[in-house]
Amino acid sequence: MSDKKTLTVKLVRSPIGCRASHRATVTGLGLRKLNSTRVLEDTPAVRGMINKIAYLVQVL
């Protein structure tokens, strides 16, 4: 299981006032509150979601 690549994503800006689809992407990544972090599998789908809301998150 250690052969899987992962990304750590942190929510650094509030999704309040953003488009509804961007808010849905934040929850889809499993991020809830500000400064919450999540370790996710590095897949093209996850990378696309991160790219869509790049102005709200930080990849650690």
PDB file of N, CA, C and O in Angstrom:
ATOM      1  N   MET A   1       0.821  -1.196   0.000  1.00  0.00           N
ATOM      2  CA  MET A   1       0.000   0.000   0.000  1.00  0.00           C
ATOM      3  C   MET A   1       0.862   1.257   0.000  1.00  0.00           C
ATOM      4  O   MET A   1       0.366   2.343  -0.301  1.00  0.00           O
ATOM      5  N   SER A   2       2.127   1.128   0.328  1.00  0.00           N
ATOM      6  CA  SER A   2       3.007   2.291   0.368  1.00  0.00           C
ATOM      7  C   SER A   2       3.416   2.737  -1.032  1.00  0.00           C
ATOM      8  O   SER A   2       4.031   3.793  -1.184  1.00  0.00           O
ATOM      9  N   ASP A   3       3.080   1.940  -2.072  1.00  0.00           N
ATOM     10  CA  ASP A   3       3.453   2.318  -3.424  1.00  0.00           C
ATOM     11  C   ASP A   3       2.499   3.346  -4.031  1.00  0.00           C
ATOM     12  O   ASP A   3       2.768   3.874  -5.110  1.00  0.00           O
ATOM     13  N   LYS A   4       1.379   3.639  -3.346  1.00  0.00           N
ATOM     14  CA  LYS A   4       0.434   4.632  -3.841  1.00  0.00           C
ATOM     15  C   LYS A   4       0.921   6.033  -3.506  1.00  0.00           C
ATOM     16  O   LYS A   4       1.372   6.290  -2.390  1.00  0.00           O
ATOM     17  N   LYS A   5       0.830   6.935  -4.474  1.00  0.00           N
ATOM     18  CA  LYS A   5       1.234   8.315  -4.248  1.00  0.00           C
ATOM     19  C   LYS A   5       0.073   9.070  -3.609  1.00  0.00           C
ATOM     20  O   LYS A   5      -1.092   8.812  -3.913  1.00  0.00           O
ATOM     21  N   THR A   6       0.405  10.008  -2.719  1.00  0.00           N
ATOM     22  CA  THR A   6      -0.635  10.781  -2.050  1.00  0.00           C
ATOM     23  C   THR A   6      -0.321  12.271  -2.133  1.00  0.00           C
ATOM     24  O   THR A   6       0.818  12.676  -2.363  1.00  0.00           O
ATOM     25  N   LEU A   7      -1.362  13.069  -1.939  1.00  0.00           N
ATOM     26  CA  LEU A   7      -1.255  14.520  -1.872  1.00  0.00           C
ATOM     27  C   LEU A   7      -1.914  14.969  -0.580  1.00  0.00           C
ATOM     28  O   LEU A   7      -2.966  14.451  -0.205  1.00  0.00           O
ATOM     29  N   THR A   8      -1.304  15.929   0.101  1.00  0.00           N
ATOM     30  CA  THR A   8      -1.920  16.521   1.282  1.00  0.00           C
ATOM     31  C   THR A   8      -2.446  17.889   0.880  1.00  0.00           C
ATOM     32  O   THR A   8      -1.694  18.743   0.411  1.00  0.00           O
ATOM     33  N   VAL A   9      -3.752  18.089   1.071  1.00  0.00           N
ATOM     34  CA  VAL A   9      -4.407  19.321   0.648  1.00  0.00           C
ATOM     35  C   VAL A   9      -4.950  20.038   1.879  1.00  0.00           C
ATOM     36  O   VAL A   9      -5.531  19.409   2.763  1.00  0.00           O
ATOM     37  N   LYS A  10      -4.760  21.360   1.934  1.00  0.00           N
ATOM     38  CA  LYS A  10      -5.213  22.169   3.060  1.00  0.00           C
ATOM     39  C   LYS A  10      -6.107  23.288   2.543  1.00  0.00           C
ATOM     40  O   LYS A  10      -5.761  23.959   1.571  1.00  0.00           O
ATOM     41  N   LEU A  11      -7.248  23.491   3.182  1.00  0.00           N
ATOM     42  CA  LEU A  11      -8.170  24.572   2.810  1.00  0.00           C
ATOM     43  C   LEU A  11      -7.696  25.863   3.463  1.00  0.00           C
ATOM     44  O   LEU A  11      -7.718  25.974   4.689  1.00  0.00           O
ATOM     45  N   VAL A  12      -7.268  26.839   2.669  1.00  0.00           N
ATOM     46  CA  VAL A  12      -6.700  28.075   3.210  1.00  0.00           C
ATOM     47  C   VAL A  12      -7.589  29.295   2.996  1.00  0.00           C
ATOM     48  O   VAL A  12      -7.358  30.334   3.615  1.00  0.00           O
ATOM     49  N   ARG A  13      -8.599  29.195   2.134  1.00  0.00           N
ATOM     50  CA  ARG A  13      -9.547  30.285   1.948  1.00  0.00           C
ATOM     51  C   ARG A  13     -10.957  29.751   2.070  1.00  0.00           C
ATOM     52  O   ARG A  13     -11.224  28.599   1.730  1.00  0.00           O
ATOM     53  N   SER A  14     -11.852  30.581   2.552  1.00  0.00           N
ATOM     54  CA  SER A  14     -13.229  30.160   2.742  1.00  0.00           C
ATOM     55  C   SER A  14     -13.960  30.067   1.407  1.00  0.00           C
ATOM     56  O   SER A  14     -13.818  30.946   0.556  1.00  0.00           O
ATOM     57  N   PRO A  15     -14.742  29.005   1.221  1.00  0.00           N
ATOM     58  CA  PRO A  15     -15.518  28.877  -0.018  1.00  0.00           C
ATOM     59  C   PRO A  15     -16.804  29.707  -0.009  1.00  0.00           C
ATOM     60  O   PRO A  15     -17.572  29.655  -0.969  1.00  0.00           O
ATOM     61  N   ILE A  16     -17.048  30.467   1.055  1.00  0.00           N
ATOM     62  CA  ILE A  16     -18.235  31.331   1.103  1.00  0.00           C
ATOM     63  C   ILE A  16     -18.095  32.407   0.033  1.00  0.00           C
ATOM     64  O   ILE A  16     -17.052  33.054  -0.069  1.00  0.00           O
ATOM     65  N   GLY A  17     -19.127  32.594  -0.749  1.00  0.00           N
ATOM     66  CA  GLY A  17     -19.098  33.604  -1.803  1.00  0.00           C
ATOM     67  C   GLY A  17     -18.537  33.088  -3.111  1.00  0.00           C
ATOM     68  O   GLY A  17     -18.468  33.831  -4.090  1.00  0.00           O
ATOM     69  N   CYS A  18     -18.133  31.820  -3.143  1.00  0.00           N
ATOM     70  CA  CYS A  18     -17.630  31.221  -4.385  1.00  0.00           C
ATOM     71  C   CYS A  18     -18.788  30.576  -5.128  1.00  0.00           C
ATOM     72  O   CYS A  18     -19.904  30.485  -4.617  1.00  0.00           O
ATOM     73  N   ARG A  19     -18.501  30.130  -6.343  1.00  0.00           N
ATOM     74  CA  ARG A  19     -19.517  29.417  -7.117  1.00  0.00           C
ATOM     75  C   ARG A  19     -19.931  28.141  -6.394  1.00  0.00           C
ATOM     76  O   ARG A  19     -19.148  27.542  -5.656  1.00  0.00           O
ATOM     77  N   ALA A  20     -21.168  27.745  -6.621  1.00  0.00           N
ATOM     78  CA  ALA A  20     -21.696  26.550  -5.969  1.00  0.00           C
ATOM     79  C   ALA A  20     -20.900  25.309  -6.361  1.00  0.00           C
ATOM     80  O   ALA A  20     -20.688  24.420  -5.536  1.00  0.00           O
ATOM     81  N   SER A  21     -20.461  25.247  -7.611  1.00  0.00           N
ATOM     82  CA  SER A  21     -19.695  24.078  -8.049  1.00  0.00           C
ATOM     83  C   SER A  21     -18.336  24.021  -7.351  1.00  0.00           C
ATOM     84  O   SER A  21     -17.817  22.933  -7.104  1.00  0.00           O
ATOM     85  N   HIS A  22     -17.761  25.170  -7.035  1.00  0.00           N
ATOM     86  CA  HIS A  22     -16.488  25.195  -6.320  1.00  0.00           C
ATOM     87  C   HIS A  22     -16.670  24.764  -4.873  1.00  0.00           C
ATOM     88  O   HIS A  22     -15.826  24.062  -4.317  1.00  0.00           O
ATOM     89  N   ARG A  23     -17.778  25.190  -4.263  1.00  0.00           N
ATOM     90  CA  ARG A  23     -18.081  24.738  -2.893  1.00  0.00           C
ATOM     91  C   ARG A  23     -18.288  23.235  -2.874  1.00  0.00           C
ATOM     92  O   ARG A  23     -17.836  22.559  -1.949  1.00  0.00           O
ATOM     93  N   ALA A  24     -18.964  22.703  -3.883  1.00  0.00           N
ATOM     94  CA  ALA A  24     -19.197  21.261  -3.966  1.00  0.00           C
ATOM     95  C   ALA A  24     -17.883  20.513  -4.156  1.00  0.00           C
ATOM     96  O   ALA A  24     -17.723  19.407  -3.639  1.00  0.00           O
ATOM     97  N   THR A  25     -16.948  21.098  -4.886  1.00  0.00           N
ATOM     98  CA  THR A  25     -15.647  20.470  -5.087  1.00  0.00           C
ATOM     99  C   THR A  25     -14.879  20.407  -3.775  1.00  0.00           C
ATOM    100  O   THR A  25     -14.214  19.411  -3.488  1.00  0.00           O
ATOM    101  N   VAL A  26     -14.970  21.478  -2.971  1.00  0.00           N
ATOM    102  CA  VAL A  26     -14.301  21.496  -1.662  1.00  0.00           C
ATOM    103  C   VAL A  26     -14.832  20.367  -0.792  1.00  0.00           C
ATOM    104  O   VAL A  26     -14.053  19.639  -0.177  1.00  0.00           O
ATOM    105  N   THR A  27     -16.150  20.215  -0.735  1.00  0.00           N
ATOM    106  CA  THR A  27     -16.713  19.132   0.080  1.00  0.00           C
ATOM    107  C   THR A  27     -16.414  17.778  -0.541  1.00  0.00           C
ATOM    108  O   THR A  27     -16.255  16.792   0.179  1.00  0.00           O
ATOM    109  N   GLY A  28     -16.337  17.714  -1.849  1.00  0.00           N
ATOM    110  CA  GLY A  28     -16.001  16.461  -2.524  1.00  0.00           C
ATOM    111  C   GLY A  28     -14.599  15.982  -2.190  1.00  0.00           C
ATOM    112  O   GLY A  28     -14.333  14.780  -2.172  1.00  0.00           O
ATOM    113  N   LEU A  29     -13.706  16.922  -1.928  1.00  0.00           N
ATOM    114  CA  LEU A  29     -12.346  16.561  -1.520  1.00  0.00           C
ATOM    115  C   LEU A  29     -12.280  16.208  -0.032  1.00  0.00           C
ATOM    116  O   LEU A  29     -11.240  15.764   0.456  1.00  0.00           O
ATOM    117  N   GLY A  30     -13.384  16.403   0.685  1.00  0.00           N
ATOM    118  CA  GLY A  30     -13.413  16.051   2.102  1.00  0.00           C
ATOM    119  C   GLY A  30     -12.946  17.150   3.014  1.00  0.00           C
ATOM    120  O   GLY A  30     -12.640  16.897   4.179  1.00  0.00           O
ATOM    121  N   LEU A  31     -12.883  18.378   2.511  1.00  0.00           N
ATOM    122  CA  LEU A  31     -12.457  19.510   3.335  1.00  0.00           C
ATOM    123  C   LEU A  31     -13.688  20.173   3.933  1.00  0.00           C
ATOM    124  O   LEU A  31     -14.669  20.421   3.232  1.00  0.00           O
ATOM    125  N   ARG A  32     -13.634  20.461   5.236  1.00  0.00           N
ATOM    126  CA  ARG A  32     -14.785  21.028   5.908  1.00  0.00           C
ATOM    127  C   ARG A  32     -14.521  22.451   6.370  1.00  0.00           C
ATOM    128  O   ARG A  32     -15.067  23.403   5.813  1.00  0.00           O
ATOM    129  N   LYS A  33     -13.683  22.593   7.390  1.00  0.00           N
ATOM    130  CA  LYS A  33     -13.426  23.913   7.964  1.00  0.00           C
ATOM    131  C   LYS A  33     -12.132  24.495   7.430  1.00  0.00           C
ATOM    132  O   LYS A  33     -11.329  23.790   6.819  1.00  0.00           O
ATOM    133  N   LEU A  34     -11.934  25.764   7.660  1.00  0.00           N
ATOM    134  CA  LEU A  34     -10.701  26.436   7.274  1.00  0.00           C
ATOM    135  C   LEU A  34      -9.521  25.757   7.960  1.00  0.00           C
ATOM    136  O   LEU A  34      -9.621  25.357   9.120  1.00  0.00           O
ATOM    137  N   ASN A  35      -8.426  25.629   7.259  1.00  0.00           N
ATOM    138  CA  ASN A  35      -7.192  24.990   7.730  1.00  0.00           C
ATOM    139  C   ASN A  35      -7.323  23.486   7.936  1.00  0.00           C
ATOM    140  O   ASN A  35      -6.427  22.871   8.514  1.00  0.00           O
ATOM    141  N   SER A  36      -8.410  22.880   7.483  1.00  0.00           N
ATOM    142  CA  SER A  36      -8.516  21.427   7.572  1.00  0.00           C
ATOM    143  C   SER A  36      -7.657  20.813   6.471  1.00  0.00           C
ATOM    144  O   SER A  36      -7.561  21.351   5.368  1.00  0.00           O
ATOM    145  N   THR A  37      -7.037  19.684   6.786  1.00  0.00           N
ATOM    146  CA  THR A  37      -6.175  19.018   5.816  1.00  0.00           C
ATOM    147  C   THR A  37      -6.724  17.640   5.511  1.00  0.00           C
ATOM    148  O   THR A  37      -7.477  17.067   6.298  1.00  0.00           O
ATOM    149  N   ARG A  38      -6.337  17.114   4.357  1.00  0.00           N
ATOM    150  CA  ARG A  38      -6.795  15.808   3.932  1.00  0.00           C
ATOM    151  C   ARG A  38      -5.707  15.170   3.082  1.00  0.00           C
ATOM    152  O   ARG A  38      -5.142  15.816   2.199  1.00  0.00           O
ATOM    153  N   VAL A  39      -5.418  13.914   3.347  1.00  0.00           N
ATOM    154  CA  VAL A  39      -4.452  13.167   2.537  1.00  0.00           C
ATOM    155  C   VAL A  39      -5.251  12.393   1.500  1.00  0.00           C
ATOM    156  O   VAL A  39      -6.081  11.550   1.839  1.00  0.00           O
ATOM    157  N   LEU A  40      -4.988  12.691   0.227  1.00  0.00           N
ATOM    158  CA  LEU A  40      -5.754  12.106  -0.871  1.00  0.00           C
ATOM    159  C   LEU A  40      -4.838  11.344  -1.814  1.00  0.00           C
ATOM    160  O   LEU A  40      -3.647  11.640  -1.917  1.00  0.00           O
ATOM    161  N   GLU A  41      -5.402  10.369  -2.494  1.00  0.00           N
ATOM    162  CA  GLU A  41      -4.647   9.600  -3.489  1.00  0.00           C
ATOM    163  C   GLU A  41      -4.394  10.483  -4.712  1.00  0.00           C
ATOM    164  O   GLU A  41      -5.266  11.245  -5.129  1.00  0.00           O
ATOM    165  N   ASP A  42      -3.210  10.372  -5.270  1.00  0.00           N
ATOM    166  CA  ASP A  42      -2.820  11.194  -6.415  1.00  0.00           C
ATOM    167  C   ASP A  42      -3.340  10.569  -7.706  1.00  0.00           C
ATOM    168  O   ASP A  42      -2.679   9.734  -8.323  1.00  0.00           O
ATOM    169  N   THR A  43      -4.550  10.997  -8.102  1.00  0.00           N
ATOM    170  CA  THR A  43      -5.152  10.512  -9.343  1.00  0.00           C
ATOM    171  C   THR A  43      -5.468  11.711 -10.230  1.00  0.00           C
ATOM    172  O   THR A  43      -5.526  12.838  -9.738  1.00  0.00           O
ATOM    173  N   PRO A  44      -5.672  11.492 -11.520  1.00  0.00           N
ATOM    174  CA  PRO A  44      -6.035  12.614 -12.396  1.00  0.00           C
ATOM    175  C   PRO A  44      -7.322  13.313 -11.967  1.00  0.00           C
ATOM    176  O   PRO A  44      -7.440  14.529 -12.123  1.00  0.00           O
ATOM    177  N   ALA A  45      -8.282  12.572 -11.435  1.00  0.00           N
ATOM    178  CA  ALA A  45      -9.539  13.181 -10.997  1.00  0.00           C
ATOM    179  C   ALA A  45      -9.310  14.124  -9.818  1.00  0.00           C
ATOM    180  O   ALA A  45      -9.843  15.234  -9.790  1.00  0.00           O
ATOM    181  N   VAL A  46      -8.517  13.679  -8.850  1.00  0.00           N
ATOM    182  CA  VAL A  46      -8.231  14.507  -7.678  1.00  0.00           C
ATOM    183  C   VAL A  46      -7.411  15.730  -8.092  1.00  0.00           C
ATOM    184  O   VAL A  46      -7.643  16.834  -7.598  1.00  0.00           O
ATOM    185  N   ARG A  47      -6.463  15.531  -8.991  1.00  0.00           N
ATOM    186  CA  ARG A  47      -5.657  16.667  -9.470  1.00  0.00           C
ATOM    187  C   ARG A  47      -6.525  17.695 -10.184  1.00  0.00           C
ATOM    188  O   ARG A  47      -6.301  18.898 -10.045  1.00  0.00           O
ATOM    189  N   GLY A  48      -7.513  17.235 -10.944  1.00  0.00           N
ATOM    190  CA  GLY A  48      -8.429  18.149 -11.616  1.00  0.00           C
ATOM    191  C   GLY A  48      -9.272  18.934 -10.637  1.00  0.00           C
ATOM    192  O   GLY A  48      -9.518  20.124 -10.833  1.00  0.00           O
ATOM    193  N   MET A  49      -9.718  18.264  -9.574  1.00  0.00           N
ATOM    194  CA  MET A  49     -10.501  18.963  -8.546  1.00  0.00           C
ATOM    195  C   MET A  49      -9.652  20.014  -7.842  1.00  0.00           C
ATOM    196  O   MET A  49     -10.121  21.122  -7.580  1.00  0.00           O
ATOM    197  N   ILE A  50      -8.406  19.670  -7.536  1.00  0.00           N
ATOM    198  CA  ILE A  50      -7.510  20.619  -6.881  1.00  0.00           C
ATOM    199  C   ILE A  50      -7.231  21.797  -7.813  1.00  0.00           C
ATOM    200  O   ILE A  50      -7.181  22.945  -7.371  1.00  0.00           O
ATOM    201  N   ASN A  51      -7.052  21.514  -9.089  1.00  0.00           N
ATOM    202  CA  ASN A  51      -6.779  22.574 -10.062  1.00  0.00           C
ATOM    203  C   ASN A  51      -7.962  23.528 -10.184  1.00  0.00           C
ATOM    204  O   ASN A  51      -7.774  24.729 -10.379  1.00  0.00           O
ATOM    205  N   LYS A  52      -9.172  23.003 -10.070  1.00  0.00           N
ATOM    206  CA  LYS A  52     -10.375  23.817 -10.188  1.00  0.00           C
ATOM    207  C   LYS A  52     -10.483  24.818  -9.046  1.00  0.00           C
ATOM    208  O   LYS A  52     -10.931  25.947  -9.248  1.00  0.00           O
ATOM    209  N   ILE A  53     -10.073  24.405  -7.839  1.00  0.00           N
ATOM    210  CA  ILE A  53     -10.190  25.294  -6.672  1.00  0.00           C
ATOM    211  C   ILE A  53      -8.826  25.643  -6.126  1.00  0.00           C
ATOM    212  O   ILE A  53      -8.641  25.731  -4.912  1.00  0.00           O
ATOM    213  N   ALA A  54      -7.858  25.845  -7.022  1.00  0.00           N
ATOM    214  CA  ALA A  54      -6.471  26.121  -6.615  1.00  0.00           C
ATOM    215  C   ALA A  54      -6.359  27.393  -5.788  1.00  0.00           C
ATOM    216  O   ALA A  54      -5.445  27.512  -4.973  1.00  0.00           O
ATOM    217  N   TYR A  55      -7.263  28.342  -5.978  1.00  0.00           N
ATOM    218  CA  TYR A  55      -7.215  29.598  -5.226  1.00  0.00           C
ATOM    219  C   TYR A  55      -7.745  29.459  -3.804  1.00  0.00           C
ATOM    220  O   TYR A  55      -7.650  30.399  -3.015  1.00  0.00           O
ATOM    221  N   LEU A  56      -8.301  28.299  -3.469  1.00  0.00           N
ATOM    222  CA  LEU A  56      -8.835  28.060  -2.123  1.00  0.00           C
ATOM    223  C   LEU A  56      -7.973  27.116  -1.304  1.00  0.00           C
ATOM    224  O   LEU A  56      -8.057  27.112  -0.076  1.00  0.00           O
ATOM    225  N   VAL A  57      -7.142  26.315  -1.966  1.00  0.00           N
ATOM    226  CA  VAL A  57      -6.405  25.287  -1.269  1.00  0.00           C
ATOM    227  C   VAL A  57      -4.899  25.447  -1.443  1.00  0.00           C
ATOM    228  O   VAL A  57      -4.424  26.201  -2.293  1.00  0.00           O
ATOM    229  N   GLN A  58      -4.174  24.721  -0.618  1.00  0.00           N
ATOM    230  CA  GLN A  58      -2.721  24.680  -0.689  1.00  0.00           C
ATOM    231  C   GLN A  58      -2.316  23.211  -0.635  1.00  0.00           C
ATOM    232  O   GLN A  58      -2.798  22.458   0.211  1.00  0.00           O
ATOM    233  N   VAL A  59      -1.430  22.809  -1.543  1.00  0.00           N
ATOM    234  CA  VAL A  59      -0.943  21.433  -1.561  1.00  0.00           C
ATOM    235  C   VAL A  59       0.341  21.400  -0.748  1.00  0.00           C
ATOM    236  O   VAL A  59       1.305  22.101  -1.056  1.00  0.00           O
ATOM    237  N   LEU A  60       0.340  20.577   0.293  1.00  0.00           N
ATOM    238  CA  LEU A  60       1.510  20.515   1.200  1.00  0.00           C
ATOM    239  C   LEU A  60       2.455  19.421   0.774  1.00  0.00           C
ATOM    240  O   LEU A  60       3.490  19.217   1.410  1.00  0.00           O
TER     241      LEU A  60
END
